[in-house]
Amino acid sequence: MNALLLAGGLGTRLRPLTESLPKPMALVGNSPWLERLVIHLREQNIREIVMAVKHYSEVIQDYFGTGEKWGVTIQYAAESSPLGTAGAIKNAEPLLHDTFLVINADIVHDIDLQSLLSYHKRHGGAVTIGLTEVDDPTSYGVVEQDGDGRIVRFVEKPAREEAPSCRINAGIYVMDKKALQHIPSNREVSIERETFPLLIEKQLGVYGKVVDGYWMDMGTKERYRQIHWDLLNRVYTLPLPGEQRGNGIWIGSSCSIPSSVLLIPPVLIGDRVNIGERAIIGPFSVIGDDCIIGRNVRCAETIMWHRCLTHNEVVLNNCIFGYDLEIGSEHILHEAVMSRMEVLQS
């Protein structure tokens, strides 16, 4: 058993954070999500990994290399042109085992993958689709299943009264390699619109199983924020780095935080962070490693990646800042999203 991580998407809706970064490399709790996903796979005894890469593929390959640092083996299947979900799987075919796991690498989750694998072995079909249940199915492709769990059709963005269920594709699959013979090579192929309906038509056995545990697509800024609020609230119980001090405050190593600083939980502060006198940080703030925050800064509901510099008297509310940003004194920012550029000088 090996796992294919689909990490080649453009991440358009997360721009500018993804203008020079693959979306799965966005930080979640101060670490790249893709790194946390690799660790999650290793903890579930899946140690052979293939990464389908395209957008800034060198960032991923340079960071992970062979995977030895994480106790796994990583190979890469690079796309020269966009291939879609099914096309990316077909492109990786030479590297895949007879049965393999597929995960959209921009899905943040804490799923028991072994139960999905066991279910796949029991039913004997070609594909198992991990499903998640949503309150409002009208914006998704919804599945209809028979009593045995076999998927009989997909209904795209149904009216609420016409939806056969509230179950949608969670972006996690178990597949037998024989299913790949039904995917054409060297062109873009949608797995939901083309491949799965074809496999259903050919009665090769496409089953669905609701997966338990946290699940969130981080494809938009709003969802990216929500993942962090869930993380800080411990709705999503991914381990947080640093030492927990009091209820809802995590602080990394070698930080300088004067006694006049007010930390309003929940707050996560990375390593080697310097905060100026009388700053107020929180609630719901994530500060990356090596950040410098000036005097009298007010920072709430804000995610700040590594090495940011915020000068004195700045007010930040509901912002997301990528790496290496500098914000001049006395600026007030609300819902700003910026990345990898020097901005707003005094």
Rosetta silent file (secondary structure, phi, psi, omega in degrees, C-alpha in Angstrom):
SEQUENCE: MNALLLAGGLGTRLRPLTESLPKPMALVGNSPWLERLVIHLREQNIREIVMAVKHYSEVIQDYFGTGEKWGVTIQYAAESSPLGTAGAIKNAEPLLHDTFLVINADIVHDIDLQSLLSYHKRHGGAVTIGLTEVDDPTSYGVVEQDGDGRIVRFVEKPAREEAPSCRINAGIYVMDKKALQHIPSNREVSIERETFPLLIEKQLGVYGKVVDGYWMDMGTKERYRQIHWDLLNRVYTLPLPGEQRGNGIWIGSSCSIPSSVLLIPPVLIGDRVNIGERAIIGPFSVIGDDCIIGRNVRCAETIMWHRCLTHNEVVLNNCIFGYDLEIGSEHILHEAVMSRMEVLQS
SCORE:     score description
SCORE:     0.000 S_00000001
   1 L     0.000  126.243  169.317    0.000    0.000    0.000 S_00000001
   2 E  -129.551  172.401 -175.879    1.279    3.444   -0.900 S_00000001
   3 E  -123.200  136.916  174.961   -0.327    6.887   -0.959 S_00000001
   4 E  -106.508  120.592  178.690   -0.547    9.426   -3.770 S_00000001
   5 E  -102.613  119.489 -178.347   -0.790   13.037   -2.583 S_00000001
   6 E   -85.695  101.631 -171.231   -2.258   15.389   -5.179 S_00000001
   7 L  -123.550   25.502 -173.207   -0.234   18.548   -4.598 S_00000001
   8 L  -104.121    3.396 -175.773   -0.159   20.184   -8.030 S_00000001
   9 L   -69.008  159.621 -176.801   -3.087   22.614   -7.883 S_00000001
  10 L   -79.326  -23.714 -179.518   -2.705   26.349   -8.490 S_00000001
  11 L    64.989   38.076 -172.834   -4.413   27.477   -5.292 S_00000001
  12 H   -57.165  -41.828 -174.322   -6.045   30.392   -7.111 S_00000001
  13 H   -75.586   -9.134  175.972   -8.524   31.246   -4.364 S_00000001
  14 H  -100.600    5.834  176.274   -5.749   31.517   -1.749 S_00000001
  15 L   -63.937  146.607    9.183   -3.770   34.118   -3.673 S_00000001
  16 L   -86.556    2.935 -177.850   -1.620   36.035   -2.916 S_00000001
  17 L   -61.749  -28.836 -175.395   -0.455   33.426   -0.367 S_00000001
  18 L  -105.291   16.237 -179.727    0.022   30.872   -3.163 S_00000001
  19 L   -67.075  -28.168  177.906    1.604   33.134   -5.796 S_00000001
  20 L  -133.794   29.631 -174.163    5.010   31.562   -5.143 S_00000001
  21 L  -151.937  134.037  173.203    3.993   28.580   -3.049 S_00000001
  22 L   -64.824  139.588 -175.818    2.059   25.334   -3.637 S_00000001
  23 H   -53.938  -41.669 -179.361   -1.204   25.470   -1.690 S_00000001
  24 H   -65.986  -11.306  177.358   -0.466   22.341    0.419 S_00000001
  25 H   -89.692    0.540  173.146    2.681   24.087    1.686 S_00000001
  26 L   -59.776  143.817 -177.635    0.610   26.814    3.366 S_00000001
  27 E   -72.979  138.311  170.463    1.249   26.848    7.105 S_00000001
  28 E  -128.158  111.589 -175.032   -1.248   25.221    9.440 S_00000001
  29 L    61.708   38.890  174.908   -0.358   25.846   13.057 S_00000001
  30 L    73.083   13.219  172.128    3.080   27.186   12.005 S_00000001
  31 E  -133.337  147.632  176.211    4.093   24.113    9.960 S_00000001
  32 E   -56.225  132.933 -179.338    3.463   23.357    6.272 S_00000001
  33 H   -57.879  -38.923 -177.701    0.243   21.360    6.003 S_00000001
  34 H   -61.263  -35.411  176.072    1.886   18.924    3.586 S_00000001
  35 H   -64.939  -43.342  178.733    4.493   18.104    6.248 S_00000001
  36 H   -64.548  -34.013  178.109    1.765   17.450    8.799 S_00000001
  37 H   -67.524  -42.252  176.849    0.015   15.216    6.257 S_00000001
  38 H   -59.612  -43.265  178.853    3.178   13.170    5.702 S_00000001
  39 H   -64.310  -40.710  178.240    3.498   12.709    9.473 S_00000001
  40 H   -60.479  -42.232  177.889   -0.178   11.702    9.685 S_00000001
  41 H   -64.280  -44.490  179.715    0.382    9.033    7.017 S_00000001
  42 H   -60.239  -41.078 -179.614    3.465    7.705    8.775 S_00000001
  43 H   -65.904  -21.433  176.808    1.541    7.461   12.054 S_00000001
  44 L  -101.365   23.079  173.436   -1.031    5.322   10.230 S_00000001
  45 L    64.354   30.451  172.227    1.706    3.005    8.926 S_00000001
  46 L  -111.662  105.721 -170.017    1.723    4.346    5.373 S_00000001
  47 L  -115.608   -2.478  175.480    5.377    5.016    4.663 S_00000001
  48 E  -110.535  118.654 -170.690    5.607    4.922    0.861 S_00000001
  49 E  -128.236  137.949  171.054    4.395    8.186   -0.645 S_00000001
  50 E  -116.328  133.984  177.172    4.115    9.580   -4.156 S_00000001
  51 E  -112.383  121.289  173.654    3.558   13.314   -4.617 S_00000001
  52 E   -85.804  117.186 -171.055    1.898   14.591   -7.797 S_00000001
  53 E  -127.361  151.672  172.429    3.417   18.035   -8.294 S_00000001
  54 L  -152.615  -67.511 -176.077    3.242   20.900  -10.759 S_00000001
  55 L   -66.899  113.928 -176.629    2.774   24.442   -9.349 S_00000001
  56 L    49.293   49.746 -177.267    6.164   25.440   -7.840 S_00000001
  57 H   -60.895  -29.255 -178.468    7.053   21.763   -7.661 S_00000001
  58 H   -65.124  -28.312  177.992   10.654   22.599   -6.714 S_00000001
  59 H   -62.954  -44.855  179.515    9.434   24.037   -3.404 S_00000001
  60 H   -68.998  -46.522 -176.678    7.975   20.673   -2.427 S_00000001
  61 H   -66.143  -38.329  178.212   10.854   18.610   -3.786 S_00000001
  62 H   -67.747  -34.764 -176.999   13.515   20.762   -2.132 S_00000001
  63 H   -73.625  -44.390 -172.254   11.684   20.644    1.206 S_00000001
  64 H   -96.327  -28.977 -176.819   10.985   16.902    1.363 S_00000001
  65 L    54.447 -130.888 -179.229   13.670   15.312   -0.784 S_00000001
  66 L   -83.577   -6.597 -178.367   13.484   11.536   -0.428 S_00000001
  67 L    88.177    0.074 -174.879   11.441   11.775    2.781 S_00000001
  68 H   -57.673  -37.692 -179.413   14.181   10.234    4.915 S_00000001
  69 H   -57.496  -31.159 -176.108   13.930   12.998    7.533 S_00000001
  70 H  -100.938    5.842  179.037   10.304   11.969    8.224 S_00000001
  71 L    73.023   28.262  178.135   10.893    8.217    8.164 S_00000001
  72 L  -132.574  171.761  173.568    9.101    7.721    4.839 S_00000001
  73 E  -113.130  125.866 -177.577   10.015    7.203    1.191 S_00000001
  74 E  -120.750  129.700  170.206    8.845    9.910   -1.232 S_00000001
  75 E  -118.233  163.795 -174.087    8.788    9.782   -5.027 S_00000001
  76 E  -125.942  138.989  173.346    7.504   12.479   -7.381 S_00000001
  77 E  -119.840  101.262 -174.908    5.224   12.452  -10.404 S_00000001
  78 E   -88.486  140.872  177.399    5.603   15.826  -12.122 S_00000001
  79 L  -102.666  130.884  176.353    3.013   17.206  -14.532 S_00000001
  80 L   -83.289  -21.392  176.079    4.188   19.221  -17.531 S_00000001
  81 L  -145.837  158.967 -178.689    0.642   20.555  -18.063 S_00000001
  82 L   -60.828  131.821 -174.406   -2.524   20.558  -15.900 S_00000001
  83 L  -118.534   -3.218 -175.039   -4.048   17.083  -15.902 S_00000001
  84 H    72.027  173.843 -176.249   -6.956   17.316  -13.460 S_00000001
  85 H   -62.640  -51.240 -177.921   -7.420   14.911  -10.574 S_00000001
  86 H   -68.005  -38.469  178.397   -7.804   11.723  -12.623 S_00000001
  87 H   -62.960  -36.839  177.700   -5.104   12.760  -15.088 S_00000001
  88 H   -66.932  -37.011  176.964   -2.648   13.307  -12.234 S_00000001
  89 H   -65.792  -44.231  178.603   -3.407    9.821  -10.897 S_00000001
  90 H   -60.989  -40.503 -179.772   -2.872    8.325  -14.369 S_00000001
  91 H   -62.011  -29.870 -179.202    0.412   10.227  -14.696 S_00000001
  92 L   -90.301    2.471 -172.628    1.641    8.619  -11.460 S_00000001
  93 H   -49.401  -43.751 -177.870    0.584    5.093  -12.515 S_00000001
  94 H   -62.249  -18.589 -176.088    4.117    3.622  -12.828 S_00000001
  95 H   -99.072   -1.887 -171.507    4.809    4.499   -9.171 S_00000001
  96 L   -99.075  147.650  176.867    1.605    3.119   -7.657 S_00000001
  97 L   -78.428  175.858 -178.652    0.954   -0.241   -5.999 S_00000001
  98 L   -61.852  -34.667  170.331   -1.904   -2.567   -6.959 S_00000001
  99 E  -125.843  135.081 -175.112   -4.034   -0.870   -4.286 S_00000001
 100 E  -147.584  159.868  178.342   -3.239    2.689   -3.268 S_00000001
 101 E   -99.809  141.789  175.225   -4.579    5.654   -1.368 S_00000001
 102 E  -123.075  131.471  179.286   -5.244    9.026   -3.033 S_00000001
 103 E  -133.797  125.292  168.209   -5.512   12.238   -1.011 S_00000001
 104 E   -65.662  116.959 -168.636   -6.127   15.766   -2.246 S_00000001
 105 L   -74.796   -3.872  175.229   -3.263   17.411   -0.396 S_00000001
 106 L   -98.814    9.039  174.097   -5.150   20.644    0.259 S_00000001
 107 E   -91.616  115.337  177.942   -7.748   18.836    2.390 S_00000001
 108 E   -85.834  122.190 -173.635   -6.927   19.400    6.063 S_00000001
 109 E  -153.157  166.492  173.261   -8.100   16.368    7.981 S_00000001
 110 L  -138.214   69.175 -170.090   -7.579   13.973   10.837 S_00000001
 111 L  -101.375  142.445  171.893   -9.140   10.846    9.355 S_00000001
 112 L   -77.433   95.764 -175.527   -8.720    7.219   10.393 S_00000001
 113 H   -72.127  -29.110 -177.654   -7.395    5.979    7.073 S_00000001
 114 H   -64.514  -34.543  178.641   -7.024    2.378    8.180 S_00000001
 115 H   -67.740  -33.265  176.562  -10.801    1.987    8.599 S_00000001
 116 H   -67.466  -41.598  178.682  -11.244    3.233    5.011 S_00000001
 117 H   -64.886  -39.920  179.332   -8.683    0.717    3.771 S_00000001
 118 H   -64.707  -40.736  178.417  -10.374   -2.114    5.672 S_00000001
 119 H   -62.154  -41.586  179.812  -13.744   -1.221    4.172 S_00000001
 120 H   -60.831  -42.372  179.793  -12.229   -1.243    0.680 S_00000001
 121 H   -64.430  -36.012 -176.181  -10.863   -4.749    1.189 S_00000001
 122 H   -70.123  -41.494 -173.214  -14.226   -6.030    2.416 S_00000001
 123 H   -83.380  -22.641  173.221  -16.407   -4.854   -0.465 S_00000001
 124 L    77.400    7.401  177.741  -14.032   -5.916   -3.269 S_00000001
 125 L   -80.945 -179.630 -176.055  -14.853   -3.072   -5.665 S_00000001
 126 L   -81.631  -27.305 -173.376  -12.413   -0.977   -7.668 S_00000001
 127 E  -142.925  140.947  165.984  -12.788    2.280   -5.723 S_00000001
 128 E  -120.590  127.222  178.278  -13.766    3.505   -2.283 S_00000001
 129 E  -103.896  122.369  171.189  -14.535    7.214   -1.943 S_00000001
 130 E   -68.213  132.021 -177.443  -14.226    8.769    1.477 S_00000001
 131 E  -116.904  149.079  171.021  -17.351   10.829    2.096 S_00000001
 132 E  -128.326  150.468 -177.895  -18.120   13.677    4.452 S_00000001
 133 E   -99.806  134.480 -178.654  -21.542   14.991    5.397 S_00000001
 134 L  -119.925  156.003  179.821  -22.390   18.679    4.996 S_00000001
 135 L   -71.691  -39.114 -177.036  -25.323   20.732    6.245 S_00000001
 136 L  -121.581  106.259 -175.701  -26.001   22.335    2.868 S_00000001
 137 H   -84.556    0.691 -168.904  -25.363   20.073   -0.167 S_00000001
 138 H   -71.075  -13.615 -179.388  -26.403   22.638   -2.800 S_00000001
 139 H  -104.184    9.514 -171.893  -22.830   23.747   -3.564 S_00000001
 140 L  -129.936  168.886  166.048  -21.347   20.273   -3.978 S_00000001
 141 E   -85.613  118.574 -172.046  -21.479   17.094   -5.984 S_00000001
 142 E  -104.367  144.082 -178.623  -23.660   14.801   -3.857 S_00000001
 143 E   -98.974  147.779  168.725  -23.618   10.991   -3.940 S_00000001
 144 E  -114.887  129.956 -176.355  -26.529    8.593   -4.064 S_00000001
 145 E  -122.541  154.919  171.461  -25.842    5.120   -2.636 S_00000001
 146 L   -88.304 -175.840 -175.319  -27.669    1.822   -2.442 S_00000001
 147 L   -66.702  -18.218  179.542  -28.109   -0.149    0.751 S_00000001
 148 L   -93.269    0.576 -178.582  -24.702   -1.810    0.398 S_00000001
 149 L    92.725   -2.717  178.346  -22.816    1.490    0.134 S_00000001
 150 E   -70.363  134.450  178.321  -22.325    1.265   -3.620 S_00000001
 151 E   -83.786  126.087 -177.772  -22.510    4.680   -5.292 S_00000001
 152 E  -100.781  -23.031  175.706  -25.084    4.700   -8.087 S_00000001
 153 E  -169.561  163.181  171.808  -24.719    8.316   -9.233 S_00000001
 154 E  -110.799  138.331  176.471  -23.409   11.794   -8.515 S_00000001
 155 E  -117.981  115.126 -173.740  -25.752   14.769   -8.465 S_00000001
 156 E   -84.590  120.320  174.853  -23.958   18.059   -9.069 S_00000001
 157 L    47.388   60.048 -177.328  -25.137   21.036   -6.959 S_00000001
 158 L   -75.073  156.471  165.394  -28.706   19.842   -6.445 S_00000001
 159 L   -62.218  150.203 -174.114  -31.538   21.910   -5.044 S_00000001
 160 H   -54.832  -41.944 -177.064  -31.921   21.038   -1.375 S_00000001
 161 H   -73.423  -13.493 -179.363  -35.205   19.178   -1.940 S_00000001
 162 H  -103.812   -2.789 -177.783  -33.652   17.172   -4.805 S_00000001
 163 L   -71.302  125.856  179.700  -30.450   16.141   -3.044 S_00000001
 164 L   -71.433  -17.885  178.044  -30.311   12.329   -2.611 S_00000001
 165 L  -164.418 -178.073  171.827  -28.110   12.780    0.486 S_00000001
 166 L  -110.587   21.161 -176.407  -25.872   15.259    2.279 S_00000001
 167 E   -98.327  129.494 -179.152  -22.781   13.176    1.516 S_00000001
 168 E  -126.520  162.272  177.370  -20.031   14.628   -0.656 S_00000001
 169 E   -63.259  123.311 -179.455  -16.658   13.519   -1.930 S_00000001
 170 E   -87.946    0.914  179.935  -14.070   14.181    0.802 S_00000001
 171 E    75.767   22.281  178.969  -11.135   14.070   -1.648 S_00000001
 172 E  -132.112  124.336 -175.255   -9.777   10.830   -0.176 S_00000001
 173 E  -132.758  151.737  162.299   -9.930    7.581   -2.180 S_00000001
 174 E  -113.436  129.592 -175.669   -8.757    3.996   -2.109 S_00000001
 175 E  -132.296  145.011  167.515   -8.268    2.654   -5.634 S_00000001
 176 E   -90.263  143.183 -173.923   -7.250   -0.568   -7.302 S_00000001
 177 H   -62.418  -24.262  179.843   -4.791   -0.049  -10.106 S_00000001
 178 H   -61.866  -24.061  179.466   -7.067   -1.826  -12.581 S_00000001
 179 H   -67.625  -22.469 -175.203   -9.334    1.243  -12.487 S_00000001
 180 H   -72.017  -17.120  178.241   -6.594    3.331  -14.136 S_00000001
 181 H   -67.773  -13.153  179.211   -7.020    1.566  -17.482 S_00000001
 182 H   -97.693    8.682  176.220  -10.228    3.588  -17.848 S_00000001
 183 L  -109.287  122.054  178.972   -8.409    6.930  -17.544 S_00000001
 184 L   -67.842  152.716 -178.817   -6.949    8.319  -20.800 S_00000001
 185 L   -90.534  154.276  166.803   -3.311    9.404  -20.803 S_00000001
 186 L    62.309   31.276  171.101   -1.767   12.810  -21.440 S_00000001
 187 L  -151.948  163.679  179.633   -4.846   14.972  -21.105 S_00000001
 188 L   -71.949  130.114 -177.485   -6.849   16.694  -18.399 S_00000001
 189 L  -137.022  128.767  176.278   -9.408   14.337  -16.843 S_00000001
 190 L   -87.973  128.130 -178.504  -11.920   15.057  -14.071 S_00000001
 191 H   -72.645  -34.063 -178.419  -12.302   12.184  -11.649 S_00000001
 192 H   -81.007  -38.630 -175.801  -15.813   13.219  -10.555 S_00000001
 193 H   -87.231  -25.417 -176.815  -17.249   14.187  -13.938 S_00000001
 194 H  -115.784  -57.738 -168.402  -15.552   11.524  -16.084 S_00000001
 195 H   -70.346  -53.634 -177.553  -13.815    8.686  -14.280 S_00000001
 196 H   -61.555  -45.072  176.249  -16.179    7.813  -11.447 S_00000001
 197 H   -58.940  -36.314  178.834  -19.339    7.913  -13.638 S_00000001
 198 H   -67.162  -42.406  178.758  -17.588    5.671  -16.185 S_00000001
 199 H   -65.148  -35.676  175.716  -16.566    3.160  -13.511 S_00000001
 200 H   -65.515  -43.980  179.482  -20.132    3.155  -12.185 S_00000001
 201 H   -60.376  -38.236 -178.874  -21.480    2.580  -15.693 S_00000001
 202 L   -84.203    2.471  176.042  -19.111   -0.360  -16.165 S_00000001
 203 L    55.989   43.475  178.920  -20.213   -1.760  -12.791 S_00000001
 204 L   -88.057   -4.086  175.791  -16.665   -2.029  -11.502 S_00000001
 205 L    91.260   87.853  173.568  -17.753   -1.209   -7.964 S_00000001
 206 E  -111.588  112.689 -176.058  -17.505    2.388   -6.716 S_00000001
 207 E  -111.701  160.044  177.018  -18.342    2.467   -3.011 S_00000001
 208 E  -130.426  144.170  177.717  -18.539    5.274   -0.490 S_00000001
 209 E  -138.494  128.081  176.143  -17.852    5.396    3.234 S_00000001
 210 E   -67.432  128.904 -179.209  -18.361    8.331    5.567 S_00000001
 211 L   -97.335  139.521 -179.969  -15.041    9.132    7.229 S_00000001
 212 L   -94.355  150.982  178.089  -14.896   10.181   10.863 S_00000001
 213 L   113.200  174.545 -177.019  -12.712   12.972   12.174 S_00000001
 214 L   -66.391  142.114  178.903  -11.930   16.562   11.319 S_00000001
 215 E  -151.245  129.922  176.142  -12.225   17.590    7.652 S_00000001
 216 E  -157.396  129.503  172.823  -11.894   20.980    5.966 S_00000001
 217 E   -80.645  119.534 -176.505  -10.967   22.075    2.445 S_00000001
 218 L   -89.864   25.680 -172.583   -8.539   24.971    2.889 S_00000001
 219 L   -71.972  -10.098  177.290   -9.154   26.238   -0.645 S_00000001
 220 L  -125.759  162.259  179.365  -10.482   29.670    0.380 S_00000001
 221 H   -62.801  -37.482 -179.856   -9.270   32.354    2.748 S_00000001
 222 H   -64.849  -42.536  178.852  -12.381   31.945    4.868 S_00000001
 223 H   -71.080  -35.437  177.854  -11.823   28.203    5.275 S_00000001
 224 H   -61.638  -43.089  175.148   -8.121   28.724    5.882 S_00000001
 225 H   -61.974  -45.687 -175.416   -8.974   31.051    8.764 S_00000001
 226 H   -61.263  -36.692  176.296  -11.597   28.630   10.083 S_00000001
 227 H   -56.793  -42.906 -178.657   -9.061   25.802   10.208 S_00000001
 228 H   -71.448  -37.015  177.127   -6.927   27.925   12.515 S_00000001
 229 H   -67.180  -37.859  175.616   -9.812   28.965   14.730 S_00000001
 230 H   -64.163  -37.068  178.638  -10.788   25.276   14.992 S_00000001
 231 H   -65.142  -45.759 -178.862   -7.166   24.471   15.806 S_00000001
 232 H   -70.369  -33.050  177.448   -6.965   27.079   18.560 S_00000001
 233 H   -78.643   -8.694 -176.869  -10.361   26.068   19.952 S_00000001
 234 L    66.556   19.965  165.042   -9.182   22.414   19.858 S_00000001
 235 L   -62.823  -39.765  172.763  -12.142   21.438   17.695 S_00000001
 236 L  -104.261  115.949 -167.932   -9.313   20.177   15.478 S_00000001
 237 L   -95.240   26.935  172.769   -6.900   18.421   17.820 S_00000001
 238 L   -55.034  133.930 -179.753   -3.745   18.511   15.685 S_00000001
 239 L   -57.905  136.701  178.917   -0.806   18.831   18.114 S_00000001
 240 L  -100.714  141.144  179.086    0.327   22.426   18.571 S_00000001
 241 L   -74.679  164.114  176.762    4.009   23.332   18.887 S_00000001
 242 L    88.855 -179.453 -179.066    5.424   25.120   21.907 S_00000001
 243 E   -99.630  132.022  178.117    4.645   25.012   25.599 S_00000001
 244 E   -80.311  125.074 -179.795    1.103   25.526   26.773 S_00000001
 245 L  -122.130  105.945 -175.219    0.938   28.298   29.348 S_00000001
 246 L    76.900 -174.235 -175.879   -2.459   28.668   30.880 S_00000001
 247 L   -85.727  109.897  173.685   -5.651   27.798   29.071 S_00000001
 248 L    88.220   19.009  176.780   -5.378   28.381   25.329 S_00000001
 249 E  -127.533  122.480  177.303   -1.916   29.971   25.078 S_00000001
 250 E  -119.672  129.732 -176.767    0.982   28.162   23.376 S_00000001
 251 E  -129.835  132.123 -179.898    4.438   29.779   23.263 S_00000001
 252 L   -78.020 -171.018 -175.844    7.522   28.510   21.447 S_00000001
 253 L   -85.287  155.735  172.187   11.135   28.550   22.567 S_00000001
 254 L    57.431   38.805  178.338   13.490   31.539   22.948 S_00000001
 255 L   -93.845  152.845  174.261   10.727   34.179   22.854 S_00000001
 256 E  -116.798  106.424 -176.768   10.944   37.669   24.355 S_00000001
 257 L  -132.113  100.886 -178.580    7.551   38.691   25.747 S_00000001
 258 L   -61.117  159.239 -178.735    7.603   41.488   28.379 S_00000001
 259 L   -65.942  -20.374  179.238    5.227   41.332   31.338 S_00000001
 260 L   -78.725   -8.116  178.494    3.329   44.351   29.978 S_00000001
 261 L   -77.195  134.826  177.625    2.195   42.304   26.942 S_00000001
 262 E  -104.991  119.583  175.318   -1.378   41.025   27.163 S_00000001
 263 E  -104.278  117.695 -179.117   -2.051   37.636   25.579 S_00000001
 264 L  -105.020  110.516 -175.484   -5.775   36.984   25.139 S_00000001
 265 L   -66.978  155.149    1.822   -6.400   33.286   24.457 S_00000001
 266 L   -86.160  141.739 -177.951   -6.499   31.418   22.260 S_00000001
 267 E  -143.292  138.426  172.369   -3.065   32.347   20.922 S_00000001
 268 E  -121.255  123.360 -179.676   -0.228   30.384   19.290 S_00000001
 269 E  -121.492  129.718 -176.184    3.223   31.998   19.231 S_00000001
 270 L   -76.829 -164.575 -179.246    6.144   30.391   17.406 S_00000001
 271 L   -82.358  148.229  171.916    9.840   30.174   18.247 S_00000001
 272 L    57.494   39.345  178.846   12.164   33.190   18.688 S_00000001
 273 L   -93.409  133.530  176.173    9.329   35.749   18.617 S_00000001
 274 E  -112.385  125.063 -178.975    9.986   39.227   20.052 S_00000001
 275 E  -120.226  133.356 -177.084    6.984   41.272   21.173 S_00000001
 276 L   -77.797  167.226 -178.885    7.210   44.929   22.210 S_00000001
 277 L   -56.556  141.415  171.672    5.911   46.557   25.383 S_00000001
 278 L    61.700   19.024  171.765    2.158   46.895   25.908 S_00000001
 279 L   -72.031  152.478  175.841    1.217   44.895   22.823 S_00000001
 280 E  -122.906  116.850 -176.493   -2.104   43.022   22.905 S_00000001
 281 E  -116.842  123.716  179.966   -2.104   39.708   21.053 S_00000001
 282 L   106.210  174.223    0.179   -5.316   37.734   20.589 S_00000001
 283 L   -76.617  168.206  177.156   -7.841   36.392   20.729 S_00000001
 284 L    53.689   64.596  176.486   -7.449   33.947   17.844 S_00000001
 285 E  -131.981  140.027  177.345   -3.965   34.891   16.692 S_00000001
 286 E  -123.665  117.712 -178.107   -1.181   32.717   15.258 S_00000001
 287 E  -111.665  124.677 -176.555    2.311   34.248   15.168 S_00000001
 288 L   -76.335  176.113  179.276    5.007   32.439   13.170 S_00000001
 289 L   -63.233  147.137  171.140    8.654   31.808   14.027 S_00000001
 290 L    61.195   25.874  175.099   11.139   34.703   14.129 S_00000001
 291 L   -84.090  150.283  175.286    8.477   37.418   14.000 S_00000001
 292 E  -122.361  124.098 -177.929    9.080   40.824   15.553 S_00000001
 293 E  -120.738  127.018 -172.674    6.076   42.754   16.846 S_00000001
 294 L   -75.941 -174.512  179.795    6.489   46.367   17.932 S_00000001
 295 L   -70.814  145.728  173.208    5.216   48.342   20.909 S_00000001
 296 L    58.581   25.632  175.680    1.489   48.943   21.401 S_00000001
 297 L   -77.671  140.767  173.513    0.527   46.615   18.553 S_00000001
 298 E  -115.905  117.421 -173.355   -3.015   45.239   18.625 S_00000001
 299 E  -131.253  111.046 -178.786   -3.294   41.895   16.819 S_00000001
 300 E  -133.262  145.369  176.535   -6.554   39.910   16.828 S_00000001
 301 L    48.637   46.870 -173.506   -7.958   37.114   14.647 S_00000001
 302 E  -132.746  140.187  177.120   -4.790   37.228   12.561 S_00000001
 303 E  -112.664  123.725 -176.285   -2.459   34.592   11.101 S_00000001
 304 E  -125.540  119.284  179.523    1.149   35.680   10.585 S_00000001
 305 L   -76.462 -175.477 -171.470    3.691   33.397    8.916 S_00000001
 306 L   -65.595  149.582  169.004    7.398   33.269    9.730 S_00000001
 307 L    65.468   30.092  175.549    9.793   36.251    9.829 S_00000001
 308 L   -85.107  151.233  179.348    7.236   39.061    9.714 S_00000001
 309 E  -126.037  119.233  178.476    8.076   42.491   11.143 S_00000001
 310 E  -117.066  118.071 -178.561    5.350   44.719   12.552 S_00000001
 311 L   -75.626 -174.762 -171.287    6.401   48.180   13.684 S_00000001
 312 L   -69.752  153.906  170.497    4.913   50.156   16.570 S_00000001
 313 L    62.201   28.310  179.503    1.262   51.204   17.025 S_00000001
 314 L   -91.716  143.021  175.519   -0.123   48.838   14.345 S_00000001
 315 E  -117.663  122.366 -178.891   -3.668   47.464   14.546 S_00000001
 316 E  -123.292  128.743  178.240   -4.339   44.133   12.814 S_00000001
 317 E  -139.248  121.831  175.641   -7.741   42.457   12.674 S_00000001
 318 L    58.244   45.045 -178.326   -8.689   39.313   10.756 S_00000001
 319 L  -108.032  160.189  170.733   -5.575   39.422    8.554 S_00000001
 320 E  -130.850  122.199 -179.521   -3.412   36.743    6.932 S_00000001
 321 E  -119.457  129.309  175.928    0.249   37.579    6.269 S_00000001
 322 L   -77.899 -165.834 -175.402    2.661   35.358    4.353 S_00000001
 323 L   -65.102  145.222  161.316    6.390   35.093    4.878 S_00000001
 324 L    65.686   28.454  178.531    8.740   38.060    5.418 S_00000001
 325 L   -83.898  146.901  174.443    6.244   40.921    5.463 S_00000001
 326 E  -124.764  127.915 -177.565    7.082   44.283    6.997 S_00000001
 327 E  -119.578  121.533 -177.201    4.342   46.637    8.156 S_00000001
 328 L   -69.421  169.577 -174.775    5.208   50.219    9.007 S_00000001
 329 L   -62.623  148.523  166.890    4.122   52.085   12.116 S_00000001
 330 L    66.519   19.326  175.172    0.583   53.208   12.881 S_00000001
 331 L   -86.009  148.525  175.450   -1.192   51.283   10.143 S_00000001
 332 E  -118.987  118.483 -176.256   -4.662   49.851   10.713 S_00000001
 333 E  -124.518  132.344  178.669   -5.436   46.744    8.665 S_00000001
 334 E  -129.529  123.271  179.631   -8.695   44.805    8.557 S_00000001
 335 L    58.276   31.436  175.801   -9.097   41.564    6.561 S_00000001
 336 L   -79.746  140.750  175.179   -5.827   42.179    4.700 S_00000001
 337 E  -129.219  115.599 -174.872   -4.235   39.194    2.944 S_00000001
 338 E  -141.560  156.298 -178.286   -0.638   39.740    1.795 S_00000001
 339 L  -155.786  138.055  167.202    2.418   37.657    0.982 S_00000001
 340 L    51.344   46.804  172.157    6.128   37.876    0.189 S_00000001
 341 L  -156.374  154.421  178.069    6.538   41.564   -0.386 S_00000001
 342 L   -86.552  123.420 -171.493    7.569   44.541    1.685 S_00000001
 343 L  -132.812  158.603  166.737    4.462   46.619    2.271 S_00000001
 344 L    52.881   57.803  176.135    3.057   49.624    4.085 S_00000001
 345 L   -74.729  156.989  178.594    6.161   51.454    5.136 S_00000001
 346 L   -64.624    0.000    0.000    5.928   54.397    7.489 S_00000001
